[in-house]
Amino acid sequence: FPPLLLFLAELVCDAQPTYQWKDTVTGERLTCQQCPPGTVVAQHCSRDRPTVCEPCPDLHYTQYWNYLEKCRYCNVICGEKQVEVQQCNATHNRACQCQEGYYSDMEFCIRHSECPPGSGVKKPGTPFEDTQCHSCPPGFFSPNSSTNPCQPHQDCEQQGKVTNVQGNRYHDTLCTSCRLGRGNTTQGPAVEDDDCEQAMIDFVVYQNIPIKKLKRLQQILERSPKKQQPWTRAAIQEKFRTFLTQKKEQHYEVTKELLDALHIVKLHSIEEKVRERFLL
């Protein structure tokens, strides 16, 4: 065992970094031991004495084994939108990174990008990388610009309801407990029920209506000016649905107004579908 211990001790000794130093008195070239992190050389070694190290003062550091005569100053200062993640200490300079919601680009902290409607987060942003987005796959949707993943469509059958509007990547599947179709002709119009009137609104709004006619339909019912903001189809549909739902809750005759507007815009096939589907 003693020979093995001696061998290990030699390995440890050999592992400590060294440097070459010329003795200023004798002119002799010496192999000196370096100082560990957090210290610097106070006195270089001589033939009779090993290197003397001293600790770094406040706000100074050395990160590696070294033979410096002065510690380095902690010169990093956190900038705008940055937070300190490593305090200045004897062995490390201060370290900063972008705060939550931002990432580093060309030494500036830039806000993470939001994924557009119909897309969700594939990989969340970090302090070093922007958000990565992808188009929502079948069965998932994202209605707004956000930094969230795509959400799954709801299952109407699990809720004991039927599917009124099939979801796409921009909106959820819309369910209803309204009875759809003609069924028993002795029954009254389905839209006399509040849930059915909402189902009718949803059914019309999310039909594949040409965008010009969809805008015209919206203008008639909202009594808004012809010149509108250049919104996407999904944005127009969401705004239109919100408007009609509010009108319904205020007890306006939404059913009649909607059917009249469909007739004016010459969306006769959709008007017929609505009448047949909701017993009108």
C-alpha positions in Angstrom: 0.0 0.0 0.0 2.7 2.6 0.8 4.1 2.6 -2.8 0.5 3.1 -4.1 -0.1 6.0 -1.8 3.2 7.5 -2.8 2.2 7.2 -6.5 -1.2 8.9 -5.9 0.5 11.7 -4.0 2.8 12.2 -7.0 -0.1 12.4 -9.4 -1.9 15.0 -7.2 1.3 17.0 -7.1 1.8 16.7 -10.8 -1.8 17.8 -11.4 -1.2 21.2 -9.8 -0.4 23.8 -12.6 3.1 25.3 -12.7 4.8 28.1 -14.5 8.4 29.1 -15.3 10.0 31.9 -13.4 13.4 33.5 -13.5 14.7 34.3 -10.0 15.6 38.0 -10.0 18.4 37.5 -7.5 20.2 34.4 -8.8 18.9 34.5 -12.4 18.0 30.8 -12.0 15.0 29.5 -14.0 12.5 27.9 -11.6 9.3 25.9 -11.9 6.8 27.5 -9.6 3.3 26.4 -8.5 0.4 28.5 -9.7 -2.1 30.1 -7.4 -5.6 28.6 -7.2 -8.8 30.5 -8.3 -9.7 33.4 -6.0 -6.0 34.2 -5.3 -3.0 35.8 -7.0 0.8 35.7 -6.6 2.0 37.7 -3.6 5.6 36.4 -4.0 7.0 34.2 -6.7 8.8 31.1 -5.7 12.5 30.9 -5.0 14.9 28.0 -4.6 14.0 27.7 -0.9 10.4 28.8 -0.9 7.2 27.9 -2.8 4.9 30.5 -4.4 3.1 32.7 -1.9 -0.5 33.4 -2.8 -3.0 36.0 -1.4 -6.8 36.3 -1.8 -8.4 38.7 -4.1 -9.9 41.9 -2.6 -13.6 42.8 -2.8 -15.0 43.3 -6.4 -12.0 41.4 -7.8 -11.6 37.8 -8.9 -9.5 35.2 -10.6 -11.4 32.3 -12.2 -8.6 29.9 -13.0 -5.3 28.7 -11.7 -2.9 31.6 -12.4 0.4 33.4 -11.8 -1.1 36.9 -12.0 0.2 39.6 -9.7 -3.2 41.4 -9.7 -6.8 40.1 -9.5 -9.1 41.1 -12.3 -11.8 43.7 -11.6 -15.5 42.6 -11.8 -16.3 44.8 -14.8 -19.6 43.3 -16.0 -22.6 45.6 -15.4 -26.1 44.3 -16.1 -27.9 46.4 -18.7 -31.5 47.1 -19.6 -33.9 44.1 -19.4 -31.1 42.0 -17.8 -30.9 40.3 -14.4 -27.9 39.2 -12.4 -27.5 35.4 -12.4 -23.9 35.3 -10.9 -22.7 37.7 -8.2 -19.2 39.0 -8.3 -17.0 37.0 -6.0 -13.4 35.9 -5.6 -13.6 33.3 -8.3 -16.2 34.7 -10.8 -17.0 37.9 -12.6 -20.6 39.2 -12.4 -22.8 37.4 -15.0 -26.0 38.7 -16.5 -28.7 37.4 -18.8 -32.0 38.6 -20.2 -34.9 38.7 -17.9 -37.9 36.4 -18.3 -39.8 36.9 -21.6 -36.7 38.2 -23.4 -33.7 36.7 -25.3 -30.3 38.0 -26.2 -29.7 39.1 -29.8 -26.6 41.2 -30.8 -26.1 42.2 -27.1 -29.7 43.5 -26.8 -32.5 41.8 -24.9 -35.5 41.4 -27.3 -39.0 40.3 -26.3 -39.9 36.7 -27.2 -42.0 36.5 -30.4 -45.6 35.5 -30.1 -46.9 32.8 -32.3 -49.6 34.0 -34.7 -53.2 32.7 -34.6 -53.3 29.1 -35.9 -49.9 28.5 -34.5 -48.5 27.4 -31.2 -45.2 27.2 -29.3 -43.0 24.3 -30.4 -40.2 25.3 -28.1 -40.5 28.1 -25.5 -38.1 31.0 -25.7 -35.1 31.1 -23.4 -32.8 33.9 -22.3 -30.7 32.9 -25.3 -33.2 31.9 -28.0 -36.4 33.2 -29.4 -39.7 31.3 -29.3 -40.1 28.6 -31.9 -43.6 28.2 -33.4 -45.3 25.7 -35.5 -48.7 25.4 -37.3 -51.3 23.7 -35.1 -51.7 20.1 -36.2 -55.1 18.5 -36.9 -57.2 18.4 -33.6 -55.5 21.4 -32.1 -56.0 25.2 -32.3 -54.8 28.6 -31.2 -57.2 31.5 -31.5 -54.8 34.4 -30.6 -51.2 35.5 -30.9 -49.6 34.0 -27.8 -46.6 32.2 -26.3 -48.6 29.1 -25.5 -48.8 25.7 -27.1 -51.7 24.8 -29.4 -54.8 23.6 -27.4 -56.7 20.4 -28.2 -60.2 20.6 -29.6 -62.9 19.7 -27.1 -64.8 16.4 -27.5 -68.5 17.1 -27.7 -69.6 13.5 -27.2 -67.8 13.3 -23.9 -70.0 16.2 -22.8 -73.2 14.6 -23.9 -73.5 17.2 -26.7 -73.3 17.2 -30.5 -70.8 19.0 -32.7 -72.2 22.2 -34.2 -69.1 23.6 -35.8 -66.0 21.5 -36.4 -62.8 23.1 -35.0 -59.8 24.1 -37.1 -56.4 25.4 -36.3 -57.9 28.9 -35.5 -60.8 28.0 -33.2 -62.1 25.2 -31.0 -64.8 22.7 -31.9 -68.2 24.2 -30.9 -70.7 21.9 -29.2 -74.4 22.3 -28.6 -77.2 20.6 -26.7 -79.6 22.0 -29.2 -81.6 19.4 -31.3 -80.4 19.8 -34.9 -82.3 18.9 -38.0 -86.1 18.7 -38.7 -86.9 15.6 -36.6 -90.5 15.8 -35.5 -92.4 18.5 -37.5 -94.7 19.1 -34.5 -91.9 20.6 -32.6 -91.4 24.4 -32.7 -88.4 26.3 -34.1 -85.2 25.2 -32.4 -83.9 28.8 -32.0 -86.6 29.5 -29.4 -84.1 27.9 -27.0 -81.2 30.2 -26.0 -78.6 27.5 -26.6 -80.0 26.9 -30.1 -79.8 30.6 -30.9 -76.1 30.6 -29.9 -75.6 27.5 -32.0 -77.2 29.2 -35.0 -74.8 32.2 -34.5 -71.8 29.9 -34.3 -73.0 27.9 -37.3 -73.3 31.0 -39.5 -70.1 32.8 -38.4 -67.9 29.8 -39.1 -69.2 28.9 -42.5 -66.7 29.1 -45.3 -68.0 32.5 -46.5 -65.9 34.4 -49.0 -64.2 37.1 -47.0 -65.8 40.0 -49.0 -69.2 38.7 -48.3 -68.3 38.0 -44.7 -67.3 41.6 -44.3 -70.5 42.8 -46.0 -72.6 40.6 -43.6 -70.7 42.1 -40.7 -71.3 45.6 -42.0 -75.0 45.1 -42.3 -75.5 43.7 -38.9 -73.1 46.0 -37.0 -74.1 49.0 -39.1 -70.4 49.8 -39.5 -68.7 51.8 -42.2 -67.7 50.0 -45.4 -64.0 50.8 -44.8 -62.7 48.4 -42.2 -59.4 47.3 -40.8 -57.6 44.6 -42.9 -58.2 41.8 -40.4 -57.8 38.1 -41.2 -60.8 35.9 -41.6 -60.2 34.3 -38.2 -60.1 37.7 -36.5 -63.3 38.9 -38.4 -65.1 35.7 -37.3 -64.2 36.1 -33.7 -65.2 39.7 -33.6 -68.5 39.0 -35.5 -69.3 36.1 -33.1 -68.7 38.3 -30.1 -71.0 41.0 -31.5 -73.8 38.7 -32.3 -73.6 36.9 -28.9 -73.8 40.3 -27.1 -76.9 41.2 -29.2 -78.5 37.9 -28.3 -77.8 38.5 -24.6 -79.4 42.0 -25.0 -82.6 40.2 -26.3 -82.3 41.6 -29.9 -84.0 39.6 -32.6 -80.7 38.1 -33.8 -82.3 35.2 -35.7 -84.5 37.5 -37.9 -81.7 40.0 -38.5 -79.2 37.3 -39.4 -81.5 35.6 -41.9 -82.4 39.0 -43.5 -78.7 39.8 -43.8 -77.9 36.4 -45.4 -80.6 37.1 -47.9 -79.3 40.6 -48.7 -75.7 39.4 -49.2 -77.2 36.6 -51.4 -75.8 33.8 -49.3 -78.9 31.7 -50.2 -77.3 28.3 -49.7 -76.3 29.2 -46.1 -79.7 30.7 -45.4 -81.3 27.5 -46.5 -78.9 25.4 -44.4 -79.8 27.5 -41.3 -83.5 27.2 -41.9 -83.3 23.5 -42.3 -80.9 22.9 -39.4 -82.7 25.0 -36.9 -86.3 24.4 -38.0 -87.0 27.9 -39.2 
